[in-house]
Amino acid sequence: MLRHALVALLLPCAVRGFGAVRPTRAAASHVARCLASSISACGIIAVFESTMTADDLRLRALQLQRMIRHRGPDGSGVHITESAVPGRRHVVAHERLAINGGVGGNQPLFSHDGVAALSINGEIYNHKELRAQLADKREFATGSDCEVVVHGFREWGLDVASKLDGDFAFVIVDEKTGELYAARDQIGVNCLYFGYGHDGSLWFASEMKAIVGQCERVMVFPPGHYYSSKTRQLHRYYKPDWQDAANAKQPLDLAAVREAFKKAVSKRLMAEVPYGVLLSGGLDSSIVASLVAKSYGAEPSKLKTFSVGLEGAPDLVAAQRVADFLGTDHYSFTFTVQEGIDAVSDVIYHLETYDVTTIRAGTPLFLLARKIKGLGIKMVLSGEGSDEAMAGYLYFHKAPNAQALHEECVRKLDKLHLYDCLRANKATMAWGLEVRVPFLDTEFLDVVMRTDPEYKLIKGKGASTQFLEKWMMRKAFDEDQTGEKFLPHDVLYRQKEQFSDGVGYSWIDGLKAHCERVITDEEFASASQRFPLNTPLTKEAYYGRSLFAGHFPQWSAAATVPGGPSIACSSSAAIEWDASWKGMADPSGRAIGSHDSSYQAAKTGKPAETAAAAA
């Protein structure tokens, strides 16, 4: 249900391209340069060393591209090249969502001599700086921020991924050297899977569904890694020093936190299509919206912000308050519990997970993304990553000491590509909508993760500082620090609300009730026999797992999803912080007593006294 009067956006009609034009060895045409700008969010497929004939391999690639075309409805490209190994060949294919520039510029992108082909899903924010570093000063064939990757590979070789500042997943096949090179961004904002084919070939895709039926085994390509056919191994290129708590000793510098985040948001405004901000009314999305709105100067109403929830949900109320304060053009969408339940199967298909929290939070986002794309928006900014980097989840109230807190933050960031990054990327790309996440900017992470974790500990009510989770971020944007008001005080200091809770508590309660009704006790009793890997512990988990198995029956597909106990989104290690958490199987923030609307509060009328409650 749309509560805001919708304003039609008059956008030029998109024209589908039917393939990338391989350049001659001479300079590319002026027309190509004008048409092609940034080739951004999309879907990629690549196969290395296949024994299929060229015609069969092309046809197979085209068939598989249809499975991820939702990621890139603006154009397609396929490129076949022969392997140095007799009887084998490679293909790189691409489905394009154009964020910057016009309808031209389909991928693959090529090296100057036309023999190295790149298929990439990503944005390279430092592309201008990298282009200036290239020894080869020949003009690029396109205006794409991604083209620098293929030329950089020619000059820097295996080091190219480590030089990139951006969100990316890509594959390069070099016909001249016979080499394949694949890489994924540092945190795993963009998705990538790989697997081994029945003929020994190597397959890559943005989504598992495109290759799981072609591979003996499919796996998640780890973030911060590259793969080279020269070594036939994965290599980790991203090794931040803050992963060791011994290097997290910097004193608190609120100005540095604030300026690093401003820069992270600013660089992500690289787009030439209508964009907006996902606004839940919580701290993270509200700060993002505030900074983007300020970039519009005296015309913040040109910025569109979006929220979703059940009728009367906490997020809808809070988001409208923030939007009114900022002066944005705000759209509030509502859904019913039944509409959410009806969407769960599609959500699991697109997100390729059976993780309970990811499904709970992914469903409202999936519904919202469809509405946003219907308004002509192609890109949104969002607030993922803040809770992991700055100890924002409510269970962090129980961290026994600063080192334990920091180590948990590291664990959460290391696994984020399996949870929130996956949800944000796939729930939006299901409708051809790109999401950008400034809290996961590596320069910003360096600032907040090198800061002494003592400043992330929650001291509780009545303390003069650190009385609330993510106090560091809140204080950095407080008017008493900046002389400028970024947000209303009550929003800046609003308690953490997990997205799946903030859209309306009845959403989770209704979903759980539905699962209790449709999953019989007899079915649930057989959970360990039917699902020996990551056996579901609740009927809600069993329901999601059953739907997943219907979409992806392969064992290796199930193995791409993480398992293990969690409380309010914690890692399994953090459950040891509180004996009362052992045996609990609910990832909702309301499972923590410090939540003002916790399950315990619903029973007793007040939050648990043993946890440090939020102000």
N, C-alpha and C positions, 0 to 999 in steps of 0.2 A: 504494500500500500504506500503510495507516495503522498506524503503530508505537505510537501512544499509544492507550489505551483511550478510545473516544469517549463523551462524555457527551451525551445528548440534551438539547436546549434546548427547553423548553416555551414556545412563543411564541404569541400570539394569531393566529388565522387571518387572513390578509390578504383584504380584500374589494376587488375591482377597482371603481374608479369609472369612469363612462362619460362624463365630460366636466365641464368647469368650468362653474359657474353664474355667469352674468354678473350683477353686482350691480345693484340698482336705484339710483337717484340718492340714495335715502335711505341711512341707515346700514345696514351689513350685519348679518345676523342673529347672535344670540348663538351659535346652533348652529354657524354657519360658523366663528366665531372659536374655538370650542372644538375643532372637528375639525381645523382646519388649523394646523399649526405649520410647521416648516421644510420647504420643498419643495426638496430638495437635488439630489443627483446624478441625472441623467436624460438624456433625449434630446430635442432640439428640432428642429423643422422650421418654416421660414417661407418664404413666397413673396410677393413684392411686385410689383404691377402685372401680374398675369396676365390674359390674354385669355380664359381658360376661363370657362364659366358657373359660377355659384356651386355648383350641384350637382356639376358635373364636378370643380371644384377641391376641394371637400370630399372627394369620393370618391378623388381622386388623393392627397390628403394622408393619408387613412386607409390607403391602400395602401402608401404610403412609410413610414408610421409602423411598420408591421409589420417593416420591415427594421432598425429600431433599438429594437424593443421590449425586447430583452435589457437595454438600459440602464435601463429603467424599468418593471418589471413590476407596479407597485402602482396605476397609474391612467393615464388618457388624457384629453386635452382637445383640442378643435378649435374655432377661432373664425374666422369669415369676416366680412370687412368690405368695403364698396364703396369704390372709389377715387374721387377727385375727377375723374379722367380717365374720360370715358365709355367703357363697355365693358371696364373693367379693375377688378380687385378683388384683395384680399390675403387671406392665411390665415396664422395662427400656430397651431402644433400642438405637442403635448408628450406625452412618455412619462415618468412619474414614478417615481422610487425614493424612498420616504419614509425619511428618516434621523431627523428629529425629528418627534414628534407621531404622530397616528393615521392612519387610512386616508382621511380627507377632505382637502380643500384641493387639488384638482387645478388645474392651470393651464389656460389663461392666468390671470394675475393682472391686475387692472384698477385704473385710476385711480379716484378717488372718484366721478367723474361717469360712469364706465363706458365711456368712449370711447377710452382708451389701453390697449392690451392688451400684456402682457409674457409672453414665454416664455423661461425662464431655466434654465440648468444651472449650479448654483453654490451656494456658501456665502458669505455676507457677514458677516465676523467683527465688523465695527464697525457693525452695523445699529442697535444701540441708540443709539450716539453720533450717527449720521446722523439717526435719527428725531427726536432732541431738537433738531436744527438746522433741521428743517422749520418754515416759517412756518405752514403749514396744520396745525392740531393735531387735526383730526378723527380719530376712532378708525379704526384699520386694519380691513379686512374679515377678515384672517386673522392668525395668529400667526407667519407666515413671516418669516424673516430676509431673504428676497428681496423682499418687498412694498415695502420702502423704495425699491427701485430705480425702480419706475414712478412713485411719488410724487415722488421726487427728480428724475426727468427733467422732470416738470411744472414744478418750481421752478428747477432748475439747468441745464436744457437740455443742451447738448453737453458740459458739464463733469461730468456725473454719473459717468462711468466713472472719472475721475481721483480721485474722492472715495472709491472703494470699496476696502476692505481685504478681499480674499478671493480665491477661485478661481472664475471665472465665464466664461460665454459666454451672451449673450442677444440677443434681438431685441425691439424695441418698435415697434408700429404704432399711430400716433395717428390715429383716424378723424376727429377734429376738424380737425387741421391738415394731414392727408394725409402726414405725415412718417413715415419709417422711420429708426430708430436702432439700430445693432448694435455690440456691443463684446466684446472678449475680455480676459481678465485679463493682468496685466503680463508674466508669464513664459510663459504658455501652458500652464498646468497642465490646464485643460479645453479640449477640442478643439472646433474650429469650422471649417467649410468654407463657401465661397460660390461662386456661378457665375451665368452669364448664360444664361437660357432662350432657346429658339428664337424666341420672340415678344417678346424684349427684356425679359422679366421678370427679377427678381433673386431667387435662391434661396439659402437658408441651411440648414445641417444640422450636427448634432453629428458625424456620420460621413459620409464621402464617398459611401459606397455608396447612401445614400438619394437623392442628387441627381445623381450622375454621368451617369445615363441621361437626365436631363431637361435637361441644360445643353450648350450649345455648348462651354463650357470650364468646368472646375471648378478652384478654387484653394484653398490654405490661407489662412484668414483670419489675418493676422499678429497675434501677441500685442502687448499694449500699444497697440492701435489701436482707434479707433471709426470707423464709417461712418455718414454722414448723407446721406439722400436730398436734403437741401437743397443740399449742395455736390456730391453725387454723387462723393465722393472719400473715400479713407481718410485719417485723421488720426492721427498718433502722439501719444498723451497721456502715455506713460511715457518719461521722458528722465532717468534717474538720472545725477547728475554724475560718478559713478565710472566711467562708460564712457570717460572721458578719464583716462589714467594720471596726468595732472598733479594730479588731485584724489584720488589714492590715496596720501596722505602722512601719515595719522594714525598716531601711535605705537601700539605693541601694548598693548591693554587686555584682558587675559584675563577680567576680571570682566565687562566689557561684552559680550564674546562669549558668555560663559556665561549672563548674565541675558537677553540678547536671544533666545537659543535656548530658554531655559526658557519665555519668554513665547510664542514661536512654537508650541511644543508645546501649551501650556496652552489657547490660543485654539482649537486644532483638536480639542479634546475636547468640542465642542459637538455632542451627539448624545443621543438618547433610545432608541437601539436597541443591541443587543449589538455591541461593537466590539473590535478586537484590534490587534496590531502584527506586521508582517512582520519576522521576526528572522533575519538570515543569520549572525549571530555576528561580523560585521565591525564596525568602529568606528561607522559612521553609524546603522545600525539598532539597535545595542546601546545607544547613548546615548538614542535615542528611547524604546526599551523601558524603560530605567532611569528616565527622567523620568516616563513614564506609570505605571509600577509604583509609584513614590513617591507619585503622586496618590491611590493607593488606601490610603495610610497603612499600617495594620497588617494589611491584607488584600490583599497583592499577588497572591495566588493567584486572585483574581477576574479578573485580566487574562489573556486568552488570547494566546499568542504562537505564531507559525507559521513553520516552515522547510521547505524542499524540497531534494531532491538525489538523486543516485544513491546506492545503498547505500555507506556509508562515506565520503561526500563531506566535504570540509573544512568546508563550511558547516554540515552537520548536527552535526558534532562540536562546533564552536565555538558554535553556537546553543544546544545543550543545556547547555553549560558556563555560558553567560550566563543561561539560564533558571533553572538550578539556583541560581545566585548570587542572582538577583532574586526567586526564589520564585514565578514565574508558572506558570500552567497551560499547559504547552507541548505542542504537537503537531508531530511530525516526520513528514513524508510523503516517501516515496521513489517514484521512477519509473525505468523502464528506458530505455536508449537507444532501443529500438524504439518504446516508448510515446511518446517525444518525437518521433521521426521521423514516426510516424503522425499526430501533432497538427499538424505544420508547416503543412499546407495550411489548416487551420482558423485557425491563428495568423495567417497572412498575410491571410486574409479579414477577420478581426476587427481586426488592427492596421493594415491597409491600407498595407503597406510591403513593400519587398523589400530593405531595408537589412540586411546580414548580421548585424551586432552586435545589432540590434533583434530579429531573428528568434531568434538564439541565446539571448538573455536573456529574450525574451518567451515562449518555449515553456515553460520551467519555471514562470514566473509564471502563465501561462494555466492550466496543470494545477493549480497550487496554489490559484488563485482559485476554481476549481470546488469543491474540497474544503472551502475555508473557507465558501463560501456554503451548502454542504450542512449545515454546523453551525449555521446560523441567523444568521451574522454578516453585517452589511450594510456595515460601514465598517472600514477598517484604516489605520494610519499606517505610513509607509515612509520610507526614507532617501535618496530621489533628490535630487540637486542639490548635495550636499556636495562631490563631486569637482570639479565645475565651478567652484564659488565659492572653494574652498580648495586648488586645484591638487593634487587627490588621485590622479589617474591616474599610473601609473608613468612614462610618457614625460616628465612634468614634471621628472624627475631631470635631464634634459638641457637644461632651459631655460638659455639662455646668459646671461641677466641678469634682473633683477627686472621691468623694463619689458616685456620680451618675455613673461615669465610672466603678467603682469597682462593684457596684450592678448589672450593666448590664453584666459584665464579669461573675458574679456568675449565673445570669439567663441563660446566654448562655451555660455555662458548665453544668448546671442542665438539660438542654434540648438537649444536644448534641447527646444523644443516639437516638433521634428521627430524626436527620438530618445527620450530617457528619459521625458519627459512623455507623449509619445504612447504609449509602451509601457506605462507604469504605468496610464494612464487606460483604454486600450482593452483590455488583457489582463485587467483586473479587471472592467470594465464589461461585458465579454462574458458575464459571469455575474451581472450586477446587484450588483456589489460596488464600493463607492466607496473610492478611495485618497486620503489626504491627506498632503502633503509639507511638513513644517515647515522643512526647509532652504531652501525657496524662498520663505519669508516675506520680504516686501520690507523690513521693518524690520531683520531679521537680515542680509539681503544688504547693506544700507547699512553696517552695522557692519563686516562682514568684507571687503567690497570697497573700503571707504575706508581700510582698514588698509594701511600701507606693504607692498607685495608682497615686500620684502626678507625679511619674516617668513614667507613661504610658500616661499622657496627651500629646497631640500633639500641640506644640507651633507654628509650621508653618515655612515657608521658611525664611531664614535669621537668625534663632535662632542658637545658638552655640551648643545646645543640644536639644533632643526631637523634631527635625524638621521633623520627619517622623514617621509614625506608627511603632510600635514594635522597637523603638529606643533602648530599653534596650537589646534586644536579638542581635541586629545588633552590638551594641557597645561591648557587651561581647565577640564577636568573631572578633572584629577589630584587625588588626595587631598592632595598637598602644597600645593595652591592653595585647596582648598575646606574642608579639615578633615572632609570627608565622602567616603565611598567610593562612587562611582557604578558602577564596574565593576572586575573583577579587572585587575591591572596588565598581564598578558599579553594580555588582550583589548583593553584601551585602547591598547596599542601593537602590535597585530597588523597585519602588512603588508596593504596594499590588495589585495583580491582582487575582480576583476570578477565580477559575478553569474553570467555565463555560464561562467566558470571555476570559481567556488566551489561550484557545484552538482555538480561532479565533472568532472575533466579529460576523462574518457572521453566525456562528452556531446558536446563539440565534435569530438573526434577521431572519434567514431562517426558524427556527422552528415557530416563531411567525407568519410569513407570511403564512406558511402552515396551521396553525390553523385558521387564519382569512379566508382562502379560503375554508376549509372543514367544518367549523362550521357556519351554517347559522344564520342570525340575529334572525330568528324565534326560532331556537333551543336555542340560548343564552338567549333570553327573558324568556324562561321557566326555567332558571337555579335554581331559588329559589324554584320552585315547584318540580323539579326533584331531587334536592340536597339541602334539607333544612338544613342539617348539613354541616358546612363549605362551604357555597354556593360559587362557583367559581366566581371571579370578573372580569376575562378576558376570552377571547376565548381560549387562551393557557391553562389556568387553567381548563376550561370546557372540553377541549379535553383530558387532562390527567385524569380528574375525570371520564369521560365516559369510557376510556380504563380500568381504575381501577375497575369500577363497572362491566364491562364485565368479568373480572377475579375473582373479589370478590364481589358478589352482597349482601352479608350479611351486615346488619346495623352495627353490632359490628366490622366488618372489617374496615368500613369507620371511625369508632370512634377511631381506633388506630392511625390515622394520625392527627397531630396537625393542627390547623387553626389559623386564625387571621391575621391582616395586618402586612406587613414587608416592609422595605425599605433597599435595599442592605444588606440583611441578618440580619437586626435588629430584636429585640423583639418588640412587640407591644408597650411596655412602652417607648422605646427609640424614637419612632416616635414623641413623645411629645417634643423632643429636638428642633425641627425645624417646624414651622408652615407650611412651604412650602411642607413638606412631607405628610401632612394629605391628604388623598384621593388618594395618589399614590399607585400603586399596582405592582411595578416592583422590584424584589429582586436583579437585576443586580447591580454590583458595579458602572456601568456607569450611574446609576440613581442619583449618588451623584456628585455634582458639582465639588468636589475636585479631581475627577478622571481626569487624563490628556486627556483621550479620552471619556469624559462624553458625554451624549446626548446633554447637553447644549453647550459643546465645539464644537460638530459637527455642531451646528446651528450658533454659534457666532464666532467660530475660536479660542476661549480661554476658559479655565476652569473658573468656577464661582469665583468671587473675594471674596465672603463672606465666603467661606470655607477655611480652612488651607490646602493649596495644598502641595502635597508631593514633596520632593526634587528630 
